[in-house]
Amino acid sequence: MDVTWRKSSRSGEAGDNCVEVAGFPGGVGIRDSKDPHGPKLLVGRDEFAALVASLRH
């Protein structure tokens, strides 16, 4: 499966503390941009929407 990871628009220019996300058929993948081959978290789309809403508050 070919996946396109996108860096968060909130990531700073310094390049630290960056999160990347990618769409998957089963949900949304989240990973640390400094460790692209490291662990990834896959959450459902509803859970991801709830996470983003929570972070905005």
N, CA, C and O atoms as CSV, one atom per row, in Angstrom:
chain,resi,resn,atom,element,x,y,z
A,1,MET,N,N,0.844,-1.176,0.000
A,1,MET,CA,C,0.000,0.000,0.000
A,1,MET,C,C,0.886,1.235,0.000
A,1,MET,O,O,1.809,1.345,0.807
A,2,ASP,N,N,0.610,2.149,-0.891
A,2,ASP,CA,C,1.363,3.400,-0.978
A,2,ASP,C,C,0.646,4.462,-0.154
A,2,ASP,O,O,-0.499,4.811,-0.443
A,3,VAL,N,N,1.316,4.971,0.866
A,3,VAL,CA,C,0.722,5.933,1.792
A,3,VAL,C,C,1.483,7.245,1.718
A,3,VAL,O,O,2.713,7.256,1.690
A,4,THR,N,N,0.746,8.353,1.687
A,4,THR,CA,C,1.359,9.678,1.704
A,4,THR,C,C,1.189,10.284,3.088
A,4,THR,O,O,0.074,10.539,3.542
A,5,TRP,N,N,2.324,10.510,3.749
A,5,TRP,CA,C,2.307,11.124,5.079
A,5,TRP,C,C,2.399,12.631,4.919
A,5,TRP,O,O,3.152,13.125,4.080
A,6,ARG,N,N,1.633,13.366,5.725
A,6,ARG,CA,C,1.641,14.833,5.703
A,6,ARG,C,C,2.014,15.351,7.083
A,6,ARG,O,O,1.508,14.880,8.102
A,7,LYS,N,N,2.914,16.335,7.095
A,7,LYS,CA,C,3.324,16.938,8.366
A,7,LYS,C,C,2.225,17.884,8.853
A,7,LYS,O,O,1.577,18.564,8.057
A,8,SER,N,N,2.035,17.914,10.128
A,8,SER,CA,C,1.043,18.796,10.722
A,8,SER,C,C,1.332,20.244,10.375
A,8,SER,O,O,2.487,20.669,10.374
A,9,SER,N,N,0.286,21.000,10.081
A,9,SER,CA,C,0.449,22.429,9.793
A,9,SER,C,C,0.894,23.190,11.036
A,9,SER,O,O,1.370,24.320,10.927
A,10,ARG,N,N,0.747,22.592,12.208
A,10,ARG,CA,C,1.164,23.220,13.466
A,10,ARG,C,C,2.615,22.929,13.821
A,10,ARG,O,O,3.123,23.449,14.814
A,11,SER,N,N,3.280,22.114,13.034
A,11,SER,CA,C,4.686,21.793,13.312
A,11,SER,C,C,5.539,23.026,13.078
A,11,SER,O,O,5.362,23.741,12.092
A,12,GLY,N,N,6.446,23.263,13.975
A,12,GLY,CA,C,7.304,24.445,13.877
A,12,GLY,C,C,8.347,24.316,12.786
A,12,GLY,O,O,8.636,23.218,12.311
A,13,GLU,N,N,8.908,25.447,12.394
A,13,GLU,CA,C,9.947,25.452,11.366
A,13,GLU,C,C,11.237,24.823,11.861
A,13,GLU,O,O,12.065,24.399,11.056
A,14,ALA,N,N,11.418,24.756,13.158
A,14,ALA,CA,C,12.644,24.188,13.717
A,14,ALA,C,C,12.742,22.688,13.441
A,14,ALA,O,O,13.835,22.123,13.472
A,15,GLY,N,N,11.602,22.040,13.171
A,15,GLY,CA,C,11.618,20.624,12.833
A,15,GLY,C,C,11.500,19.683,14.006
A,15,GLY,O,O,11.527,18.467,13.819
A,16,ASP,N,N,11.369,20.210,15.221
A,16,ASP,CA,C,11.217,19.316,16.367
A,16,ASP,C,C,9.737,19.215,16.746
A,16,ASP,O,O,8.935,20.080,16.395
A,17,ASN,N,N,9.395,18.162,17.456
A,17,ASN,CA,C,8.024,17.927,17.897
A,17,ASN,C,C,7.036,17.884,16.738
A,17,ASN,O,O,5.956,18.468,16.825
A,18,CYS,N,N,7.392,17.204,15.659
A,18,CYS,CA,C,6.536,17.132,14.481
A,18,CYS,C,C,5.743,15.839,14.452
A,18,CYS,O,O,6.248,14.764,14.776
A,19,VAL,N,N,4.507,15.973,14.063
A,19,VAL,CA,C,3.611,14.832,13.910
A,19,VAL,C,C,3.199,14.768,12.456
A,19,VAL,O,O,2.945,15.794,11.825
A,20,GLU,N,N,3.134,13.546,11.921
A,20,GLU,CA,C,2.653,13.347,10.561
A,20,GLU,C,C,1.416,12.468,10.597
A,20,GLU,O,O,1.279,11.608,11.468
A,21,VAL,N,N,0.512,12.688,9.645
A,21,VAL,CA,C,-0.694,11.891,9.545
A,21,VAL,C,C,-0.840,11.361,8.120
A,21,VAL,O,O,-0.319,11.948,7.171
A,22,ALA,N,N,-1.547,10.258,7.984
A,22,ALA,CA,C,-1.824,9.674,6.672
A,22,ALA,C,C,-3.174,8.973,6.723
A,22,ALA,O,O,-3.547,8.378,7.734
A,23,GLY,N,N,-3.894,9.056,5.616
A,23,GLY,CA,C,-5.174,8.364,5.524
A,23,GLY,C,C,-4.979,6.904,5.153
A,23,GLY,O,O,-4.202,6.583,4.253
A,24,PHE,N,N,-5.676,6.033,5.838
A,24,PHE,CA,C,-5.686,4.600,5.572
A,24,PHE,C,C,-7.140,4.181,5.361
A,24,PHE,O,O,-8.046,4.880,5.814
A,25,PRO,N,N,-7.382,3.070,4.691
A,25,PRO,CA,C,-8.767,2.617,4.521
A,25,PRO,C,C,-9.503,2.444,5.849
A,25,PRO,O,O,-10.709,2.682,5.922
A,26,GLY,N,N,-8.793,2.035,6.895
A,26,GLY,CA,C,-9.431,1.800,8.185
A,26,GLY,C,C,-9.390,2.971,9.144
A,26,GLY,O,O,-9.904,2.859,10.257
A,27,GLY,N,N,-8.800,4.087,8.758
A,27,GLY,CA,C,-8.711,5.220,9.668
A,27,GLY,C,C,-7.576,6.158,9.322
A,27,GLY,O,O,-7.275,6.378,8.149
A,28,VAL,N,N,-6.952,6.705,10.340
A,28,VAL,CA,C,-5.884,7.696,10.176
A,28,VAL,C,C,-4.647,7.212,10.924
A,28,VAL,O,O,-4.731,6.810,12.085
A,29,GLY,N,N,-3.506,7.254,10.254
A,29,GLY,CA,C,-2.240,6.897,10.875
A,29,GLY,C,C,-1.551,8.133,11.424
A,29,GLY,O,O,-1.625,9.210,10.833
A,30,ILE,N,N,-0.885,7.973,12.552
A,30,ILE,CA,C,-0.150,9.067,13.199
A,30,ILE,C,C,1.246,8.550,13.515
A,30,ILE,O,O,1.403,7.437,14.018
A,31,ARG,N,N,2.270,9.367,13.216
A,31,ARG,CA,C,3.651,8.969,13.526
A,31,ARG,C,C,4.498,10.187,13.840
A,31,ARG,O,O,4.114,11.321,13.552
A,32,ASP,N,N,5.647,9.939,14.429
A,32,ASP,CA,C,6.644,10.964,14.732
A,32,ASP,C,C,7.484,11.172,13.471
A,32,ASP,O,O,8.092,10.223,12.976
A,33,SER,N,N,7.527,12.383,12.950
A,33,SER,CA,C,8.254,12.640,11.702
A,33,SER,C,C,9.757,12.421,11.844
A,33,SER,O,O,10.441,12.194,10.846
A,34,LYS,N,N,10.282,12.483,13.069
A,34,LYS,CA,C,11.716,12.258,13.278
A,34,LYS,C,C,12.067,10.775,13.252
A,34,LYS,O,O,13.241,10.414,13.174
A,35,ASP,N,N,11.052,9.917,13.317
A,35,ASP,CA,C,11.270,8.466,13.332
A,35,ASP,C,C,10.276,7.795,12.377
A,35,ASP,O,O,9.408,7.046,12.824
A,36,PRO,N,N,10.392,8.055,11.057
A,36,PRO,CA,C,9.395,7.555,10.113
A,36,PRO,C,C,9.303,6.038,10.021
A,36,PRO,O,O,8.286,5.513,9.567
A,37,HIS,N,N,10.339,5.326,10.440
A,37,HIS,CA,C,10.299,3.874,10.413
A,37,HIS,C,C,9.929,3.283,11.766
A,37,HIS,O,O,9.879,2.064,11.931
A,38,GLY,N,N,9.671,4.156,12.727
A,38,GLY,CA,C,9.303,3.717,14.071
A,38,GLY,C,C,7.825,3.381,14.159
A,38,GLY,O,O,7.157,3.211,13.139
A,39,PRO,N,N,7.323,3.287,15.366
A,39,PRO,CA,C,5.929,2.888,15.568
A,39,PRO,C,C,4.949,3.920,15.022
A,39,PRO,O,O,5.233,5.117,14.966
A,40,LYS,N,N,3.799,3.416,14.628
A,40,LYS,CA,C,2.715,4.251,14.144
A,40,LYS,C,C,1.452,3.902,14.906
A,40,LYS,O,O,1.282,2.772,15.364
A,41,LEU,N,N,0.584,4.861,15.035
A,41,LEU,CA,C,-0.686,4.657,15.712
A,41,LEU,C,C,-1.783,4.768,14.659
A,41,LEU,O,O,-1.816,5.749,13.916
A,42,LEU,N,N,-2.673,3.798,14.576
A,42,LEU,CA,C,-3.801,3.835,13.656
A,42,LEU,C,C,-5.076,3.964,14.477
A,42,LEU,O,O,-5.369,3.126,15.329
A,43,VAL,N,N,-5.827,5.026,14.207
A,43,VAL,CA,C,-7.089,5.259,14.917
A,43,VAL,C,C,-8.206,5.413,13.890
A,43,VAL,O,O,-7.959,5.766,12.736
A,44,GLY,N,N,-9.412,5.149,14.313
A,44,GLY,CA,C,-10.573,5.334,13.445
A,44,GLY,C,C,-10.777,6.808,13.132
A,44,GLY,O,O,-10.292,7.677,13.856
A,45,ARG,N,N,-11.490,7.081,12.063
A,45,ARG,CA,C,-11.721,8.478,11.659
A,45,ARG,C,C,-12.499,9.263,12.712
A,45,ARG,O,O,-12.200,10.431,12.959
A,46,ASP,N,N,-13.488,8.635,13.330
A,46,ASP,CA,C,-14.250,9.322,14.381
A,46,ASP,C,C,-13.365,9.639,15.586
A,46,ASP,O,O,-13.463,10.717,16.172
A,47,GLU,N,N,-12.508,8.697,15.945
A,47,GLU,CA,C,-11.598,8.915,17.076
A,47,GLU,C,C,-10.596,10.020,16.752
A,47,GLU,O,O,-10.258,10.827,17.618
A,48,PHE,N,N,-10.118,10.057,15.500
A,48,PHE,CA,C,-9.176,11.100,15.106
A,48,PHE,C,C,-9.855,12.472,15.152
A,48,PHE,O,O,-9.261,13.442,15.621
A,49,ALA,N,N,-11.083,12.552,14.670
A,49,ALA,CA,C,-11.831,13.814,14.714
A,49,ALA,C,C,-12.018,14.276,16.153
A,49,ALA,O,O,-11.899,15.466,16.443
A,50,ALA,N,N,-12.312,13.337,17.063
A,50,ALA,CA,C,-12.460,13.673,18.478
A,50,ALA,C,C,-11.140,14.152,19.070
A,50,ALA,O,O,-11.121,15.092,19.864
A,51,LEU,N,N,-10.037,13.512,18.689
A,51,LEU,CA,C,-8.718,13.931,19.163
A,51,LEU,C,C,-8.399,15.357,18.719
A,51,LEU,O,O,-7.954,16.176,19.523
A,52,VAL,N,N,-8.626,15.650,17.448
A,52,VAL,CA,C,-8.354,16.993,16.921
A,52,VAL,C,C,-9.229,18.023,17.613
A,52,VAL,O,O,-8.752,19.099,17.975
A,53,ALA,N,N,-10.506,17.708,17.800
A,53,ALA,CA,C,-11.414,18.639,18.496
A,53,ALA,C,C,-10.947,18.894,19.915
A,53,ALA,O,O,-11.004,20.024,20.398
A,54,SER,N,N,-10.486,17.849,20.585
A,54,SER,CA,C,-10.004,17.992,21.959
A,54,SER,C,C,-8.741,18.860,22.017
A,54,SER,O,O,-8.588,19.681,22.921
A,55,LEU,N,N,-7.847,18.672,21.054
A,55,LEU,CA,C,-6.609,19.459,21.037
A,55,LEU,C,C,-6.864,20.925,20.726
A,55,LEU,O,O,-6.103,21.792,21.156
A,56,ARG,N,N,-7.916,21.204,19.992
A,56,ARG,CA,C,-8.233,22.601,19.651
A,56,ARG,C,C,-8.753,23.377,20.859
A,56,ARG,O,O,-8.677,24.605,20.886
A,57,HIS,N,N,-9.278,22.669,21.855
A,57,HIS,CA,C,-9.843,23.359,23.046
A,57,HIS,C,C,-8.772,23.615,24.008
A,57,HIS,O,O,-9.020,24.181,25.072
